[in-house]
Amino acid sequence: MRLTVGEHSPQYVRRIVRSYLREWEMAELADAVELGATELLANVVRHVPDRRCVFLLLRQVAGVRVEVVDGCPRLPSIPAELSLEAEGGRGLVLLGAVADKWGADPGPGVGKTVWFECGADLLPLGPDLAGR
């Protein structure tokens, strides 16, 4: 989806995410994926002047991958220290807590892709991996 992110965008994207995850029989990932998507979209609102992005929800063999592509070249980083009174800076910490892995890649031109994956534990174990 190509979006210009506004105040209500995360709410609509969460509904879409939940719908796809139910259809893909991965509803158990909904809370984590919705939270991660909300954090990435909130970062677009805070840090991308035109608030435009591309949101991708990709089904994988095990779980899903979410990518948010925007035109801002600055890669996200977790602050070295967070005070209890800080109003921001916790989004990537939350993302790290709910995602199996996440990262950010510079774009081929201007901009970047911030991504995360959830559901690596959904990969079925074969006979050799199941301890049989």
N, C-alpha and C positions, 0 to 999 in steps of 0.2 A: 504494500500500500504506500502510495505517496501521500504524505501528510504535511500540513502546516499545523503544528501542535499548538493547541490552546488549552484552556482550563479544563474542559470536559473531555479532551482526547483520550487520556488514560482510561477513563470510565468506558468509553466505547471500544477501545482496543481490548480491554479485559474481557468484555462480553464476546468479542470475536474470538479471542484466544480460547476462552472456556468452551465455546461452541465447537471449534476445531478439535480440541483435545477430547471432548466427549465423542465426537465422530470417529476419531482415531483410536478410541478405547484407551485413552491415557488420562482420564479425568483425575487420577491421583496426583498428577503433576500440576494441576491448575493453580493451586495457591502459589507455588514457587515460581511458575512461569509468569503469572500475573504480576507478582511483586517485582520480579526482575524487569519485566517489560515496563512497568510503571516507573521504576527508578531510571531506566535508560531514557524514557520519554521526558521525565522531569529534568534530566540533564540537558536535553535539547532545549527545553524552555529556558533554563537558566543560562546556558552557555553559547547557544547558537543565535546570532542576531536576527536572522530571518525566520527562525523556528521551523524551517523546512527539513524534512527527513524522509527516508524510505524505511519502512518497517517490514521485516521479513520474518515469517514464522515457517520454519522448515522442519518437516517430518524426517526423522532419521531412523536407521535400523533400530537403535535403542534410544528412545526419547525424542527430544526436539532441540532445535537450535533457533535462537532469536538473534537477529542482526538489526541494528539501527545504523543507517548510513546518513551522515550529515556533511555539510560543507565547511565545518570548522576544523582547521588542521590541528588544534591543540588536543593531544591525547589525554585521556583522563588519568588521574593518579589519586591514590589514597593518601590523605595528609599524614605526615609523620606522627603528629600528635593531635588528638581531638579532645577539646575541653568539654566538660559536661554542659557548659552553657552555649556551646557552638550551635548555630542554627542550621548549618549545612555540613557536608562532608561525610555523612554516614551512608549515603546511597550505595557506594561501591562496597562498603563493609557488609551491608545487608545483602547485596548481590553475591558476594563471596560466600555468605552463609547459606544461601538457598540454592546456588548453582553448583553443578559438579565441576565446571571450569568456566572461566570467562577471560576475555582479553580485548585488546584494541589494536587495530592495524591501520597504519596510515593509508590513505587512498592513493590510487595511481596518479591522481592530479591533486586537486585541493580536497581536503576533507579527510574523513576517517570512517571506519566501521568499528562499532563497539558491539560485542557479541557475548552470548553465554549459552551453555548447554545444560539441560536437565534430563535426567532419566537414564544415565549410563547403567544404572543397576537394573534396568528393564531387559537388558540383553539376556535371552534365555541361555542357560547353561547347557552345554552339550554333555554327553556321557563322560568324556574325558575331564571336564571341568567340574562336574557335579560330585566328584569324590567317589565314584562307583568303581 
